[in-house]
Amino acid sequence: MATVGTAVEHNSREDELGEDEIVDRIFEAIIDQRLPPGMKLSEAALCEAFGVGRMRIRQSLLLLSSREVVNLQPNRGAFVASPSAEQAREVFETRLMIEPNVARLAAERATPAHLELLARHLELEAEALRNNRRRDSIRLSGQFHVHLADVAGNSVALRMVKELVTRTSLIIGIFSSGGVSNCRDEDHGEILDALRARDSNRAARLMSSHLEHIQAHLELGGQVEPPSDLVAIFRR
C-alpha cells in the first residue's frame, strides 16, 4: 500500500505545472491587464489557482522578480510591479539613447540571412495583429528589437535591449489603452526596408520615431480597480 501511495504522489508531482508555465501565465495576465499594477499576489491563492505547492509558487515569483515584473517586499509578500510615470519615461529615454544606434549598426552589418529572419518575424507580427492576439503582439514587437540588436553584433547592447524590452512590455501591458501593442503596423517594415537599402541614417531616424510614437500613446499614471478574486483569473 505504501508503494502505491508513493507512486500516486509521484505522478501527482509530475502533473504539476512547472515554474516556467506559471511565470508565463502570470506575465500574460499582467500584459492582458487582468492583474493591475500594485496588486498583491497571495501565495495561498496562487497555490490554489495553479494546483501546486508553496515552494513552486515562491520560485516562480522569484523568477518574475528577477525580470522586474513582480516586487518582493519583506514581510509583506509579492506585488505586481507598479512603474511610475517617471520610471517609464526613463526606460524610453534609455531606449532612445541606445536603439537608434543599434539600428544604424544593424543596417551596416545585416547579412541576407539576417534580413530573411527579420522578414519572417514581421509575418508573425502581422498575423498576431490580424487576430487581435494582444500578448503575442507585444511579445513579438519586443523580439523584433532584440533581433535588431543581435544583427548589430554588439553583445553589450544586446543584453541592454533585452532588459529594456522586458520592462517596456510590462509598461505597455499596464498603461496601454488603445490598439494592440501601440506599434504602428508599418514601423518595423520601414526599418527593415532601411536595412535592406543599407541606409543607416534612415534606420536610426525611423527607430527614434518609432520609440517616440510608442511612448506618446501610453497613458501613464492611470488608476486601475484591482479584481477581487485572484484564483478566478487563472481558471481555464
N, C-alpha and C positions, 0 to 999 in steps of 0.2 A: 504493500500500500504506500509506503514511504517513497518507493521508486516512482510509482505512478504520479504521486503528488509533485515530486521534483520535476518530472517530465512536463506536467501541466504548467507548473510555474515557469519552467524554461521556455516553453512555447509562448506563454503569455508575454514574457520579456521580449522574445523575438518579434512579436506582433506590434510592439510599441513603436510609436513614431520616433525617429532619430532627431538629434538636435538640429540638423540642417533643415529638415522639413518644418520643424516647429519655428525655427528662425524665419524661414521663408514665409510661413503663414502669418506670423506676427508682423513682419515687414510689409506684406501685402495688405494687411488690414490697416496699417498706418498710411500707406500710399493711397489706398482707396478711401481714406478719411473716415473709416469706421472706428478708429482709435484716435481721438484728438490729442493734440499736444498737452502734456502735463497730466494725462490720465494715469492713475495708479494701476499697475499690473500686479494684481494679487496672485501670489504663488499658489494658494489653495484653489482659486478659481481657474487658473491655467492648468493645474493638475487635473481638475475635473473636466475641463474643456478638451484636453488632449489625451486623457486617459493614461497619464504617465506619472512617475514618481517625482518627488520634490527635487531630487538631485538633477534629474534631466532638465527640469524647468530652470533650475539655477544655472546650469551650464549654458542653456540657450540664452538666458538673459545676459550672461557674461559675454557671449559672442555678440549679441546686439549692442551691448555697451561698448565693446571694442570698436564697433563701427559708428559709434556716436548716435545710434538710433534710440537707445534707451539710456537713461540716467539711473545709476545705482546710488542710493543715498543711505549712509549708515543709519541703522536703527529705524529707518522709515520704509525701505523697500525700493522697488523699481517703478520708474515712471517713464512714459513716452517722452522723448526729448522735446523740448519746447524752445527752439531757437528764437531769439528776439529779432526784431526787425534789423537792429544794428548788426547782429551776427550774420544774418542773411546777406546784408549789404557787403560785409567783409568777405564773405565767400565769393560773391560775384566780383568784387574788386580784385581779389586774388586771381580769379579765373581770367579776368581781363588783362592782368599783367602777364600771365603765362601763356594762355592758349592762342592768341593771335600769332605769337612767335612759334608755337608748336605747329600751327597751320602753315606758317611760312616754311619751316624746315620740312614738313611733310610734302609740300609742293616741290621742293628741291630734290627730295630723296625717294619719292614714291616709285616703285617698280610696277610693271604691268600686273604682277601678281597682287600687289597691294591694291591697285585700282580695281581689280576684279573682286577682291574680297569686300571692299567698301561698297561696290555696286550691288553685290548680293545682300549686303547688310541693309542697304536702302530699300530693297524689295521687301525685306522683313518688316521694316518700319512702316512702309506703305500699307502692308497687309494689316498690321495692328491698328493703324489709323482707320482703315476702311471698316473694320469690325468693332470699332469703339472699345478696344481692349486697353483701357487706360494704364493699368500697371505695366503691361508689356510695352506700351508705347514709351512710357517714362524710362523703363529699363533699357530699351533698345536705343533710345535717343542718347542716353548716357554712354552706352557702349560705343556709339559712333565716335564720341570724343576720345574715349580710351584707345580705340583703334587708330585714330589720327596720331595720338601721342606715340603709339608703338611704331607707326610708319615714320615718324620724325626721328626715331632711332636714338632717343635720349632717355636712359633708364631713370634718371632722377626726375625728369619731367613726367615720365610715365607714372611713377609712384605718386607724385603730387596730384596729377589729374585723376587718378583712380580715387584718391581720398576726397577730392573736391566734388567729383561726380556723385559719390555716395551721399555726401552731405547735401548736395543740390537736389538729389532725388527726394530726400526727406522734406526739404524746404518746399519743393513743388507739390509733393503729395499733401502737405499740410495747408499751404497758402494759396494754391491754385483754385480758382472758382470757375473759370471758363476754359473750354477746349479740353483736349485730351491730355496733352503734355506741355502746352504752351510753346511748342516749336512750330514755326511756320512750315508748312509742308515742303516748300521749295528750298529752304535754307541749306540743308545738308547736301541736296543735289547740286546747288550752285557752288558750294565749297568743293565738292568732288570735281565739278567742271573746271574749277581753277587749278586743281591738282593735275588734271589731265593736260591742261594747257601750260603747265609749269609756271604759272603766274603766281609767284609767291606773295607779291604785294596785294593782289586781289584776294587771295586766300586769307591773308591776315585781316584785311578790311571786312570781309564777309564774316569772319569769326567774331570780330568785335561787334558788328551789327547784330549778329545772331544772339550773342550773350546779353546784349543790352535789351533786345526785344523780350527775351525770357524774363529778365528781371523786372521790366516795366509792367508785365502782365501778372505779377504776383500781388496779392492783397495781404500785405504784412500786418500783423498785429490784430487780426480779427479774432473774435471770441467764438469758441465752438462749444455747444452744450454736450457734455460727456454722456455717453449711453449708460443706462442703468444696469445692464446685465452683460458682464464680460464673457460669461460662458456661452450665452446665446450667439455672440458674434462669430464664434468659431465652430458652431454646429453646422454640419454639412446639410 
